[in-house]
Amino acid sequence: MLMLAWSLLAHAADLQIQGLFRDMAILEVDGMQYTLRPGDTTPQGIKLIRADSEKAILEINGRQETYPLGSQISTAYSRPEMAEAVIYRRQDMYFGNGSINSHSVSFIVDTGASAISMNEAQARRLGIDFRVVGDPIRVSTANGLARAYKVNLDRVKVGDIQLNNVTGIVHEGNSPQIILLGMSFLGQLEMQRDGERLVLKKKW
């Protein structure tokens, strides 16, 4: 009975370390390739702790092990439960807290925004050199077309939900005053309104 229970909770995974760099590892898990930085987790629940050009430290089921480049292993992992975040309504809007590229931020949920949107001062605080790494674009505002920059956000986290490589837009000037959590993030989740709460869910 114990073995049967374990088989229902655990799943076999074929894992290969395909590439190692400073603070980055390329893994293949069950035929799917993932590029991870420290703190990132694959959908199967395999987390990268540290990496350099010779080895990666991975956490699987809460246990950390060191693997050299080229390692091929078959392991059992516990499938993560559905990640969730709860955001509460204030003054007819949903305000929340989270992080972008590991920096704490406050935001407003805005399903009318195509992407996570911020002003240039907010981008600088997050370490985003948008004029160097961003693509210049024009966006429509209440005052007409305005100049902005399309950027890539490495990590966006709200509650238990973390998404990698999320599109962001940096607007020149001081608008929006609060970061907008737009559809480049929300569009990948399930959204359920429950009274004063907005529940976001991600299925692994």
ROLOFI-966554 format. One record per residue: z, y, x of N, C-alpha, C in turn; residue in three letters. Coordinates in steps of 0.02 Angstrom, whole numbers, padded with zeros to 5 digits, always signed. Atoms other than C-alpha are relative to their C-alpha. Example, Ala and Ser with C-alpha at 12.3 -4.5 7.8 and 13.67 -1.06 7.14 Angstrom:
+00000-00059+00045+00390-00225+00615+00000+00060+00045Ala-00003-00059-00042+00357-00053+00684+00037+00055-00039Ser
//
This chain:
+00000-00060+00041+00000+00000+00000+00000+00063+00043Met-00002-00058-00044+00041+00120+00142-00068+00012+00032Leu+00066-00007-00030-00126+00086+00225-00050+00027-00050Met+00045-00024+00052-00216+00115+00060+00012+00075-00012Leu-00016-00070+00010-00124+00280+00035-00028+00042+00056Ala+00026-00038-00057-00171+00337+00210-00076+00006-00004Trp+00073-00002+00004-00353+00292+00181-00023+00051-00051Ser+00018-00049+00050-00354+00405+00028+00011+00071+00025Leu-00017-00067-00025-00279+00552+00123-00040+00019+00062Leu+00032-00013-00064-00369+00534+00289-00074-00019-00002Ala+00072+00012-00002-00554+00536+00332-00020-00006+00074His+00022+00009-00068-00642+00476+00488-00051+00054+00018Ala+00047-00051-00023-00736+00604+00592-00024-00019+00069Ala+00028+00008-00066-00853+00583+00739-00006+00069+00031Asp-00006-00065-00031-00818+00728+00857-00029-00002+00070Leu+00027-00006-00067-00916+00780+01011+00007+00072+00024Gln-00004-00066-00031-00882+00927+01129-00067+00014+00033Ile+00068-00011-00025-01057+00995+01157-00006+00058+00049Gln+00004-00058-00045-01022+01159+01246+00068+00033+00007Gly-00063-00033-00013-00875+01247+01327-00011+00063+00040Leu+00004-00065-00033-00857+01428+01378+00070+00031-00003Phe-00064-00034+00005-00715+01548+01403+00010+00025-00071Arg-00018-00020+00068-00634+01571+01232-00052-00020-00052Asp+00048+00023+00050-00771+01474+01143-00017-00074+00013Met+00020+00070-00005-00815+01293+01107-00051-00016-00054Ala+00050+00023+00048-00964+01212+01023+00014-00073-00014Ile-00017+00068+00020-00918+01056+00926-00053-00027-00048Leu+00039+00034+00052-01019+00930+00829+00047-00047-00036Glu-00044+00041+00041-00920+00852+00687-00041-00031-00056Val+00039+00036+00051-01004+00719+00580-00071+00027-00006Asp+00069-00022-00001-01175+00784+00632-00010+00074-00013Gly+00004-00071+00011-01136+00968+00595+00028+00037+00060Met-00022-00037-00059-01122+01095+00735+00040+00062-00020Gln-00043-00058+00013-00985+01228+00739+00015+00035+00066Tyr-00020-00041-00057-00954+01370+00861+00067+00032-00017Thr-00068-00021+00015-00768+01407+00869+00027+00045+00055Leu-00041-00039-00046-00661+01539+00949+00073-00017-00014Arg-00070+00018+00011-00472+01519+00971+00026+00023-00068Pro-00025-00014+00068-00392+01510+00799-00047-00021-00055Gly+00048+00021+00051-00551+01456+00710+00011-00074-00016Asp-00008+00068+00024-00549+01295+00608-00064-00023-00034Thr+00058+00028+00034-00692+01183+00554+00018-00017-00072Thr-00015+00021+00069-00708+01136+00369+00039-00065-00003Pro-00037+00063+00000-00636+00967+00420+00072+00009+00022Gln-00069-00013-00020-00475+01050+00481+00013-00008+00074Gly-00008+00005-00073-00506+01037+00670+00002+00071+00028Ile-00012-00069-00022-00436+01195+00752-00004+00006+00076Lys+00004-00014-00071-00478+01268+00922+00060+00043+00020Leu-00057-00037-00026-00322+01325+01016-00020+00042+00060Ile+00024-00035-00060-00396+01371+01186-00061-00036+00027Arg+00059+00030-00031-00556+01342+01283-00017+00037+00064Ala+00032-00030-00059-00631+01372+01454-00060-00043+00016Asp+00063+00035-00016-00784+01304+01544+00009-00074+00013Ser-00012+00070-00017-00700+01136+01579+00031-00040-00057Glu-00037+00039+00049-00593+01090+01430+00014+00043-00062Lys-00020-00032+00062-00544+01129+01251+00065-00032-00024Ala-00060+00025+00032-00374+01112+01169-00010+00005-00075Ile+00012+00003+00071-00396+01056+00990+00064-00023-00036Leu-00055+00022+00042-00269+01036+00852-00028-00039-00059Glu+00022+00043+00055-00299+00891+00732+00061-00030-00033Ile-00059+00024+00037-00171+00850+00597+00065+00024+00032Asn-00060-00029-00028-00046+00965+00683+00015-00022+00072Gly-00011+00025-00068-00062+00877+00852-00053+00029+00047Arg+00045-00031-00047-00139+00965+01003-00016-00049+00057Gln+00024+00042-00055-00244+00869+01131-00052+00039+00039Glu+00049-00032-00045-00352+00922+01279-00061-00045+00007Thr+00062+00038-00004-00535+00868+01282-00047+00033+00050Tyr+00049-00029-00046-00659+00893+01426-00069+00003-00032Pro+00069-00006+00023-00841+00939+01404-00032-00069-00005Leu+00034+00064+00010-00943+00795+01334+00041-00052-00035Gly-00043+00049+00033-00796+00708+01251-00030-00021-00067Ser+00021+00027+00064-00844+00595+01107+00057-00043-00026Gln-00056+00037+00028-00705+00533+00995-00012-00012-00074Ile-00002+00012+00072-00681+00458+00824+00073+00009-00019Ser-00068-00016+00018-00528+00528+00740+00008+00002-00075Thr-00015-00007+00071-00443+00535+00572+00031+00069-00011Ala-00027-00066+00016-00406+00703+00493+00019+00001-00073Tyr-00019-00010+00070-00318+00755+00334-00041+00057-00028Ser+00043-00052+00029-00438+00851+00225+00044+00058-00026Arg-00040-00056+00022-00369+01027+00198-00004+00010-00076Pro+00002-00017+00070-00320+01080+00024-00041+00064-00009Glu+00040-00058+00015-00417+01218-00063+00037+00064+00022Met-00029-00063-00022-00384+01385+00023-00001+00050-00057Ala-00007-00045+00057-00327+01523-00094+00030+00066+00022Glu-00030-00066-00009-00285+01708-00099+00011+00031-00068Ala-00016-00033+00063-00203+01807-00239+00006+00075+00013Val+00001-00073-00006-00235+01994-00259+00022+00030-00067Ile-00029-00029+00062-00142+02103-00385-00032+00067-00017Tyr+00032-00061+00025-00208+02244-00492+00050+00057-00003Arg-00038-00062+00006-00143+02422-00479-00048+00055-00021Arg+00042-00056+00023-00216+02569-00575-00072-00023-00012Gln+00065+00028+00020-00359+02461-00641-00043-00022+00059Asp+00038+00024-00057-00411+02409-00466+00042-00053+00037Met-00034+00053-00037-00369+02258-00357+00007+00021+00073Tyr-00015-00019-00068-00285+02310-00195+00030-00060+00037Phe-00028+00055-00038-00244+02186-00057+00004+00015+00074Gly-00005-00005-00073-00208+02158+00127-00031-00062+00031Asn+00030+00056-00036-00293+02048+00254-00011+00021+00072Gly+00016-00018-00069-00370+02058+00426-00074-00006+00013Ser+00070+00003-00023-00538+02091+00507+00003-00003+00076Ile-00002+00011-00073-00563+02026+00684+00071+00003+00026Asn-00071+00006-00017-00375+01993+00689+00039+00065-00004Ser-00035-00063+00012-00330+02175+00647+00018+00006-00074His-00022-00006+00069-00228+02206+00489-00036+00057-00035Ser+00034-00051+00039-00318+02302+00352+00024-00003-00072Val-00009-00002+00073-00294+02358+00172-00069+00010-00031Ser+00066-00003+00030-00438+02347+00051+00004+00005-00076Phe+00010+00002+00072-00500+02367-00127-00056-00050-00014Ile+00053+00047+00020-00598+02226-00209-00054+00039-00037Val+00056-00036+00030-00770+02294-00254-00060-00047-00006Asp+00057+00046+00010-00896+02172-00329-00066+00037-00003Thr+00061-00039-00001-01021+02315-00335-00025+00015+00070Gly+00019-00011-00070-01025+02327-00145-00033-00063+00027Ala+00036+00059-00023-01153+02212-00065+00034-00032+00061Ser-00032+00026-00061-01047+02193+00093+00068+00034+00009Ala-00062-00034-00019-00877+02235+00166-00019+00067+00030Ile+00021-00067-00020-00890+02423+00188+00060+00041+00024Ser-00053-00041-00030-00789+02545+00293-00029+00063+00029Met+00024-00061-00032-00799+02718+00370+00004-00008+00076Asn+00006+00008-00073-00828+02752+00554+00067-00001+00035Glu-00066+00000-00032-00645+02788+00596+00033-00069-00008Ala-00028+00067+00011-00593+02621+00519-00034-00050+00047Gln+00036+00045-00044-00728+02532+00619+00025+00006+00072Ala-00024-00010-00069-00668+02609+00782+00069-00031+00009Arg-00067+00030-00005-00489+02555+00745-00004-00076+00006Arg+00009+00073-00003-00554+02377+00724-00038-00021+00064Leu+00034+00016-00062-00643+02388+00892-00074-00014-00008Gly+00071+00012+00013-00818+02388+00818-00040+00060+00026Ile+00042-00053-00028-00939+02490+00924-00066-00002-00038Asp+00055+00011+00048-01059+02503+00777-00066+00032+00023Phe+00063-00032-00023-01184+02621+00860-00034-00041+00055Arg+00029+00044-00052-01210+02492+00999-00020-00067-00029Val+00014+00068+00024-01200+02326+00907-00029-00001-00071Val+00023-00001+00069-01251+02382+00732-00074+00016-00007Gly+00069-00018+00017-01422+02399+00651+00000+00059-00048Asp+00001-00059+00045-01455+02573+00577-00034-00016-00066Pro+00028+00010+00066-01487+02569+00390+00012+00062-00042Ile-00013-00053+00049-01493+02688+00241+00032-00031-00061Arg-00034+00026+00059-01374+02662+00096+00001+00054-00054Val-00001-00046+00056-01371+02740-00076+00072+00018-00018Ser-00066-00024+00019-01218+02846-00117-00007+00049-00059Thr+00001-00048+00055-01169+02968-00255-00035+00064+00019Ala+00033-00060-00025-01240+03106-00146-00070-00013+00027Asn+00067+00016-00024-01404+03018-00109+00003-00051+00056Gly+00002+00047-00055-01458+02916+00041+00042+00025+00058Leu-00041-00016-00057-01340+02910+00189-00012-00051+00055Ala+00011+00044-00058-01346+02835+00363+00061-00046+00008Arg-00053+00049-00011-01246+02678+00399-00025-00051+00051Ala+00016+00051-00049-01243+02529+00516+00021-00068-00026Tyr-00015+00069+00019-01252+02344+00475+00028-00037+00060Lys-00033+00033-00056-01132+02244+00584+00020-00071-00020Val-00026+00067+00012-01067+02067+00602+00075+00000+00014Asn-00073+00005-00008-00880+02040+00575+00017-00072+00018Leu-00013+00068-00024-00821+01890+00676+00044-00041-00047Asp-00048+00036+00042-00674+01844+00565+00028+00047-00053Arg-00031-00037+00054-00616+01906+00395+00048-00047-00036Val-00050+00044+00029-00455+01836+00324+00036+00037-00056Lys-00038-00024+00057-00374+01863+00153+00041-00059-00025Val-00042+00056+00019-00225+01755+00108-00012-00059+00046Gly+00014+00060-00040-00262+01577+00166-00074-00008+00015Asp+00073+00007-00006-00450+01608+00164-00024+00038+00061Ile+00033-00033-00057-00541+01645+00327-00074-00018+00000Gln+00071+00010-00006-00729+01668+00337-00023+00030+00066Leu+00027-00023-00064-00826+01689+00499-00070+00029-00009Asn+00067-00029-00001-00980+01794+00535-00019+00029-00068Asn+00010-00033+00065-00970+01905+00381-00033+00068+00011Val+00035-00064-00006-01088+02052+00357+00045+00058-00021Thr-00036-00061+00016-01008+02224+00360-00046+00060+00005Gly+00038-00062-00004-01073+02401+00336+00048+00056+00020Ile-00039-00057-00023-01004+02550+00431-00036+00064-00021Val+00029-00062+00024-01036+02718+00346+00020+00058+00046His-00017-00060-00037-01046+02878+00446+00043+00046-00044Glu-00044-00043+00038-00911+03001+00395+00065-00035-00019Gly-00066+00025+00018-00745+02969+00309+00002-00036-00067Asn+00002+00037+00063-00801+02873+00156-00030-00070+00013Ser-00056+00002+00048-00747+02749+00091+00067+00010+00036Pro-00065-00012-00031-00567+02799+00122+00040-00064+00008Gln-00030+00066-00007-00508+02620+00093-00056-00051+00006Ile+00052+00051-00012-00608+02470+00154-00015-00037-00065Ile+00022+00035+00060-00710+02389+00015-00013-00074+00017Leu+00012+00072-00008-00702+02199+00005-00057-00018-00045Leu+00060+00009+00039-00880+02170-00051-00025-00071-00003Gly+00027+00066+00017-00994+02025-00095-00018-00042+00060Met+00013+00042-00058-01032+01969+00083+00059-00047+00012Ser-00059+00043-00002-00855+01898+00074+00012-00034-00068Phe-00016+00027+00067-00824+01877-00114-00052-00049-00025Leu+00054+00042+00024-00993+01796-00144+00004-00072+00022Gly-00008+00068-00025-00939+01643-00046+00060-00036-00032Gln-00062+00026+00029-00785+01614-00155-00006-00007-00075Leu-00009+00000+00072-00733+01571-00331+00050+00055-00017Glu-00045-00053+00021-00652+01718-00422+00023-00013-00071Met-00029+00012+00066-00534+01695-00570+00050+00056-00015Gln-00049-00051+00021-00446+01837-00662+00053-00033-00044Arg-00056+00030+00036-00274+01788-00725+00051+00056-00012Asp-00044-00056+00014-00188+01937-00807-00008+00054+00052Gly+00000-00051-00052-00142+02059-00670-00021-00027+00068Glu+00017+00032-00064-00197+01937-00536-00075-00016+00004Arg+00066+00025-00016-00365+01902-00456+00009-00056+00051Leu-00009+00058-00043-00367+01727-00381-00067-00017+00033Val+00059+00019-00039-00493+01691-00243+00011-00070+00027Leu-00006+00069-00024-00527+01510-00197-00060-00019+00041Lys+00053+00028-00041-00626+01426-00062+00008-00076+00003Lys-00003+00073-00003-00667+01241-00074-00027-00022+00068Lys+00021+00025-00065-00676+01154+00094-00052-00055-00010Trp
//
